[in-house]
C-alpha cells in the first residue's frame, strides 16, 4: 500500500520547485492526469484488503483536495503576476468598451462521471475501461444473449462489417467480460463510457453514456447489491433517505434481474428525489448469470456476483434539471455556460459532490 504521507511530502516538495505556469500545468498532469500518481491510487484500490479500502479511499480524496487547493493557489499567484506585468508593460485605453473573456466549463456528463467515480471509490470499486469498437462475443454471446435476441438486430446495433463480428458496443457490459478474462476473482469495478444504439428522440441519442458496475466474490447476495445501490443513490442525489424498490425484470446476463425505482414528488414544477408517492425507474441490475461467469472463466459454484447498469446522461438530467438529452451533444456554448461546472470544482464525498 502506498504511504500517503510520503507521497504528500513528495508532491508538496515538487510545488516548491515550480517557477512558471507552464511548469505548474506539466506538474498537474504528472500528479492528477490519467496516469498521474494520485489517479493511479484509485486504480490500485482493487488490490487493497477489503477492510482497509474505504479508509484508504477517503484518505486519497483528502490528499487530492489539498493538492487541488495548492494548484489553485499557485494558478492564482501566477495569473496575478502575469496581470501585474501586463499592466506595467502595456497601456490600456479605459474608454474602449469592455469584453468578457470566455472561460471553459466542464460538461455535465464529465462532472457526473467524476461524481460517480468518487462515490464508488468509497465502496472499494476501481475504474475499468474497454474499447468502443467491440466484438460480437464480448458484447452479446459472452453475456448470455441468445442468437435470436432483438438486441442483435440491425435496427438496434451499429455493425461495422458484413459478418456482424465487429460493432459499436451497445452497453459497457463487455468491460466486465474483458476484466474477468484478464484477471482472477474477486472483481469490483465500475466501467463508465460511451455506448451506441440506433435511436434518437428527446430521451434517446445514437451515442450516450452508461456506467456498468460489477462485484464478483464469494458469498455475494442481492442484499449486498441493495446496500450498494442505496448508498450510491443517497450520495449521488445528496439526500439522507431514499425510497427504493426492486421490480422483477429480465436481462440475459443476470438472474434474478430487477429494475430499480426510486421515489419522488413534484414541488413547484420540479422533481424532488428521495421520497414521495410517485416512482421513477432509474437503473437495471441483478445477480450475474452463471453462464456469464462460465464464459468469463469464473467458477459459478465458488463465486457469485452482482451487476448493474445506469445511464449517466439520465442521471445528469435528473440531478441538474436538464429536460432534453439532445442538448448534451449540440455544442452550444450558451448551454454549457449555464449547465457547465468550474474546472476546479472537483467532486469529493466529504465536502459535497455538486455546487
N, C-alpha and C positions, 0 to 999 in steps of 0.2 A: 504494500500500500504506500502511495506517495506521501511523504512528510510535508504537510501543507505549510507548516511554519517555516521550513527550509525554503519551500517554493516561494512563499510570500517575501522572505528576505531577498531571494534572488531577483524577483520581479521588481521590488522597490529599489534595489541597488541599480538595476538597469535604468529606472527612471532618472536616477541622479546623473547619468552619463548622456542624457538626451539634450542636444543643443539646438535643434530645429524642429519645425513642424513635420518635415519630411521624415526625419528620424523617428518622430513620435508615431506617424502612421505606419512605418515599417515595423516598429516595435509592437504596435497594436495587433498587426497581422500575426506576428510571431507568438503573441500571447493568447489572443481571442479569435484568430482566424480559424477556418475549418479544421486545420491540422495543428492549431496552436496548443500551447502547453495546458491552458485551462480547459479548452474544448475537449482535449484528449481524456481528461479526467472523467468527464461524463460518459465517454465511450467505454472507459475501463470499469464502470460501476458493476458490470455483469460479472467481473472476476472477483468481486469482494464478497466476503461472507455475509449471509443474509442479515444477521443481527447487527451488522455494522453499516449496512448500505444507507439506511435513512439518515443516520447521524453524519456519515461522511458526505452524502449529497447536500445536506444542509450547510455543512462547513464549506463546501465548494462554492455554494451560492453566496455565502457571506464574503468569502475571499473575492469572488467575482465582482460583487458590489463595490468593495473597497477599491479594486483595480479600476473599475469603470469611473468611479468618482475621481480618482487620480488622473485618469486620462482626460476627463472633462476639465479639471482644474488646469492642467498643462495646456490643453487646447485653448482655453480662455486666455491664459497667460500669453501664449504665442500670438493669438489674434489681437490682443491689446497692444503688444509690442509692434506688430505689423501696422496697426492703425496709427500708432504714435509716429512711426517712421514715415508713413504716407503724409500725415499732417505736417511734418517737418519739411518733406521734400516736394510737396505739391501745393499749389494754390487752389482754393475752392471758390467758385463763384456762387455765393449763397443766394443769388437772385434766380438761379435756374430752378425749374420745377423738380421736386423730389421723385424718386422712383423706389419701389420696393424691390429689394434683392430677392430673387426666387430661391426658395430653400426646398430641398428634397424631403420627402416623407416616406416612412416605412408603410408598405401596403398592408391593409388589414389581414390578408391571408398570411403574410410573413409574420406579423405580430402574433396571430393566433397559433401558428406553428411553434413559435418561441414560448408562448404561454403553455401549450400542451407539453412541450419538452420539459419545461420547468416542473410542471405538476407530476409527470410520470417519473422524473428523476428522483423525486421524493419517495416514490414507491419502489425504487430499485430497477426501473426499466432503462435500458440503454437504447440508443437510436440505431436502426439498421436501414440500409438503403439498397436499392436494386435498380436495374435499367428500365427505362420507359419502353424500349422495344424488347418484348419478351417472347419466349417460345410457347407453343401451344401446350406442351406438357406442364410447365410450371403454372401457367395461367388457368388451365382447365383440368387436365387429366389428373395431375397430382393432387388437386383439390377436390377429387371425387365427383367431378362434374360429368354426367353421362354424355355420350357422343351425340345424342339427340336433344340435349338441353337447349331451350330457347336462347340462352345467353350466348351460345356459339353462333347464332345466326348472323348473316352478313349485315342485317339492318341494325344490329346492336354493336358489332365489333368491327374495328378498323383492321382488316387483314392487309399484310404487306406483300404477300406473294400468292400465286395461284394454288399452291399446295396447302395454304392456310396454316403453315408451320410458324411463320413469324407474324406478330401482331403488335399493336399498341395496347399495353396492358389495360384491362378493364377494371382492375382494382389493385390495391397494393398487397393483396394476399400472396402473390408469388414470392414476395420477400421472405415470408415465413418458411416457404419451401426451401429457398436458397440458404437461409440461415440454418435450418435443421440439417440439410445435406452437408453443410460445410463445418459442422461442429458436433458437439455431444451435449446431451441434456445436463443440467437444466437450461432452458431458454427463457429469457424475459426481455422482450423487445417491443418497441413501437416502430412503425415504419410509415412516416409521412411522405407524401409525394404526389406527383401528377398522375391522373388516370384519364382514360379516353373512352367515350361511348357515343354512338350516333344518336344524339338527342339535343334539342335546342328549343327552349322556351324561357319563361320568366324564372323558373326554378331549376332549369337544366341547361348545361352547356356541353359542347363536344369534348372540351377539356375541363377537368375540375380537379379538386384536391381531396385526398382521402387519407385518413390515418388508420392503420391496422395495428392492433395490439395482440400480442401472443405471450402466454405464460405456460410453459410445459415443465412439469416436475413430478415427483411422487406425491400422491395423496392430494392433488388439486381438485377442488369441488366447485359447484355452482355458487356456494356460499362465498368462496374466495372471489369469484367473479363479481358477485353483487357488492361485496365490500369495496372492491377496487373501483367499480363504476360509481358507487355512492360518494366515495372520496373525490374522484375526478370531477363529477358534476358539481359538487358543492364548491370545490376550489375554483373551477372554471367560471361558474356564474356568480361566485363570490357571495354565497348565501350560507346561513348557518344550518338550515334544514332544507331538504329537498324531497318532494313526494315522488316516488318512483314505483313503477310496476313493470313486471315481465309478462308479455303476451306470448303464448306458444306460436312458433312460426316454423319455417323450413328453409334451410340452406344446405346445399350438398356437402359442405365442408365441416359442418358442426352437427352434433346430435347429443343431447337435445339442443334445439335452437330457440331463440326468443327475440322478439322486438322489444325494445325498451322505450317506455313512455315516461314523460315527466309532467308533473302538474304545473299549471299556470293559470293566471287570471288576467283579465283586461282591466287596466286602470287608466282612465283618461285617454283612451285610444292606444295605449301602449301595453305590450305584453310584459307581465311580471312573472319571472321564472321562479319555481320553487314550491309554491302552494297554490291552492285554488281547486275549483271543481271541473276544470277543463284539462284535457290530456293532449300532449304533443309528442309524436313519435320522434325519437332523437338518434337511435342507432340500432344496429343488429348485433347479436352476439350468440354464444353458445359454447358447449364443450367440444373440443377438437375431435372430429370424427376419427375412429380407429383406423379407417382406410387411409386418411391423410397422414397419420403417424407412420403407418407401414410404408407408404410411398416415399416418406422422408427418412427412412431407415431408422425409425424410433420404435422401440418395442412397446406396443399399446398395453401389454399385460403388466408392464412395470411402471409406465409413465402415463399420466393424463395431463390435460391442459385445457385452458380456455382461450378463446379468441373473440375479438370484437372489431367492428369497423364503423367509423363515423365520418361524415362529410365535413371537412374543415371549412369550406365556404359556407355551409349551412350554419355551422356554429358561429362564424363571424357575423352572418346576417342576424341571427337571433340575439347575440350579445350586444351588437353595436347598431341595431336598428336600420339595417340595410334591406330594402324591400325588393330589389331586382338583382338576381345573380349575374345578369349580363353586364352590369356596370363594373364588375370586378375586372373585366377584360377590355374595356373600351379606351384605356389610356387617356382618360380625361383628367388633366392636371387640376382642374377646379374640384372635381370629385375627390381626388387624392388629398388635396389641401384640406378638405372638410373631414374626411374619414381617416386620413393617414395618421401616423404616430411619429413622434420625435425619435430620431435615430439613436439617441442615448437613453431612451425610456425603455430599458431592457426589463422584461418581466422577471419577477422573483417572488416566491411564495411568502417570504417573511415580511416583505414591505408592500405587497399588493401587486396583482398581475397587471391591472389596467390603470388608466388615468383616473 
